[in-house]
């Protein structure tokens, strides 16, 4: 808590030191024409050192004050608006620090600004999709068609129909939507082009189905050199009894049932062999 309370004072002290360093560097800069002139070594060292000090202190003050502004705005306006304010302060502070540092070093800024403008045009064309998401996110944060915690539905052709869920976060580039199938990140440009409305009264989002249980892995084979497990009675396979073998008769014919002499089937009947 003490450290958090000391943060704004550190940022304010860094800002004051940056302003002082810029003033000293500007005063030293008036003593010589440029940094490569002869006979002004001390003034050149003072001017260059204070210019570097301004860049360091101004960067620290920019980062610290932007973070402090985010912490102050977040409880009132929400996380998304606080993030927008922080990014804006960081961008403005970084550009200002860079321009002032170049001026203190005697570098002409006009040509650099022209080159930066042309570079920004090319970068904007290359990053058109990302920039469109950023500007769409700013519009959503300012217009506030919905807020975090609302259950909404989005309908657009680019979204392949209709999406429904609960808004969990409105970011700079993406909208985080909690759906039954999981969390979806929808680009802000698609959200801005979609038809947005609340879910019908009484509509409840179905809970996602639980995942199917994974199949149990097969038991590992026994290590070499160990006895195999005993075979149980249920695993024993009993062979089906086959036909009994019939012994052959002395004259080469197979013996038949009991009481027959020629191997033919049937019961023995007296007188059937011709002996009466």
C-alpha positions, 0 to 999 in steps of 0.5 A: 500500500505504501509503495502504491501511494508513493508511485504518483510522487515518483512520477511527478518527481520524474516529470519535474526532473525532465522539465529541468533537464530540458531547460538546462539542455536548451540553455546549453544549446544556445552557447554553440551552433551544433554539437560538432563545433570546436571550442564548446566541449563543456557546453556540448557535454552538458547539453547532450547529457541533459537531453539524454536525461530528459528522455529518460525522465520523461519516459519514466514520467509518461509510464508512471502517470499513465498507469496512475491514471488507469488505476484512478479511472478503472473503478469509475469507468471500467477496465476498458475505458481505463485501458484506452486512457492509458494507451492514449497517454502513453502514445502522446507522451512517447511522441512528445518525448521523442520530438523534444529530444530531437529538438534538444539535439539540434535535429531538424524535426520538420523533415522527420515529421514529413517522413513519419507522416508518409510512413504512417500512411503506409503502415495504416494501409498495411495494418488496415484490419488491425486499425479498424478493430482498434477504432471499432473498439473505441466506438463501442466503448464510447457508444456503449450498446452493451456492457460487461455482464449483458447477455447479447446476440450478434447477427451478421453474415460475416459471423455465419449466422447468429452468436449468443453469449455473455459479454465478459470483456470489451477490449481494444481489438476483440470482444470476449464472449462467453458461450456454451461452447467456450470463450469466443473472441470476436473482432470489434469491426465485426461486432460494429457491423453486426445487429446487436440485441439482447437475448429473448426474456427467459432464454438461458444459455445451455451449459456445455456438455461434459467431455466423454470419459477417456478409455482406460489404457491397456495394462502394461506387459509384464517385464521380461524374466517374470512368470506370466499370470495364471490362467483362470478357469473362465479363460480355459478353452475346452475342446469339443469331444470328437467321434471315438475311434473305431478299432479295425477288425482282423479281416480289415473291416472296421468293427461295428457295434457290439454283436456285429461281425461285418462292421455294419450297424445295428443290433445282433439278431440270432440267425442273421449270419446264416447259422440256424 
